[in-house]
């Protein structure tokens, strides 16, 4: 009898949650917010687990969930691990500057490097210097979700900064060829200069010199 009453109460709680228009909710919620939505019921962690199994809730990382399945992963990255912004190959692919599709969401962060895997894919975070973090970031909204993404110039700078052995403009050109970077890629001179000054990486300085001399990376 007690078990029947408990199951009825559980079903009522889930039905109450399901009656809420999910479009009216913040698409990303943490455990405390979920417990508040579930109201005055016992075993809230158990109820959250059941909602995950039933496909009404999707875990992003420990203690963080979304109520919607069809969200753009780019709009979830900063909520999963922040502060962060989309960059590197993900941003280059987003702008069509490289032909390959990005099979994981890669972001720049001020925190330690990290990786997360969930139903939306793999999320990879690379640490960059604090003094270069805020340069050349743009705010984009897709499917109702706003997110920060590196501008095309900043994305190239972030990516080439990973190349520790670059020592000449010829190295920059070879790198661009290996990346299959679009020959028509245009650079914002102010962002490029700021990145070269603040990154203090040879690769970014040689990138700046190459663009200043030839107007672009590839001939």
Residue, then its C-alpha position, 0 to 999 in steps of 0.5 A: x500500500x505504501x509503495x502504491x502511494x509513493x508511486x502515485x506521488x512520484x507520477x504526479x510530480x513528473x506529470x506536474x513537471x511535464x505540464x510546464x511549457x519547457x520553452x518557458x524554462x531556462x534550457x539549462x538548469x542545475x540540481x538546485x533549480x531542478x529540486x525547486x521545480x519538483x516542489x515539496x516532494x521526497x527523494x528528489x534525486x531519485x526523481x531526477x534520475x527517473x526523468x533522465x531515464x525517461x528522456x525528460x531531462x538530459x545531463x550535461x555534466x555533474x549537477x547540470x541538465x537541459x530540458x531540451x534535446x534539440x539544442x545547438x551544442x555551441x550554445x551549451x559550451x559556456x554553461x558546461x564550463x566557463x568562462x569560455x568562448x567557442x574557438x579553434x577548429x570549431x570556430x574556423x569550421x563555423x565560419x567556413x574557413x576550413x573544409x572539415x566539420x568540427x566533430x567536437x566543440x572546442x572552446x578557449x577558457x581561463x580555467x584549467x583544460x577540461x573535457x566533457x562528454x554528453x548526448x550533445x557530443x564532446x566538449x573540449x576546453x583549452x586554457x589561454x592567457x588571461x590578457x588575450x582572452x577578451x580580444x576579438x570575441x563576438x556574441x551570436x544567438x542561434x535557436x534562441x541560445x546566445x553564445x560567445x565565439x571568437x571572430x575569424x581573426x581571433x580563431x586563427x590566432x588561438x589555433x596557430x598559438x598552439x604551434x610551438x615550433x613555428x619560426x618563420x613566415x614560411x612555417x605560417x604558410x605551410x601550417x595554413x596549407x596543412x589546415x586547408x585554411x581558406x585562401x580568401x580569409x580576411x584578417x582584422x588588423x586591430x585584432x591581429x595586432x592585439x593578439x600578437x602583442x598579448x599572446x607573446x607567442x612566435x607563431x602569432x607574431x609570424x602570422x601578423x608579419x605574414x598578413x602585413x606583408x602579403x595581405x593574407x596567409x596564402x598566395 
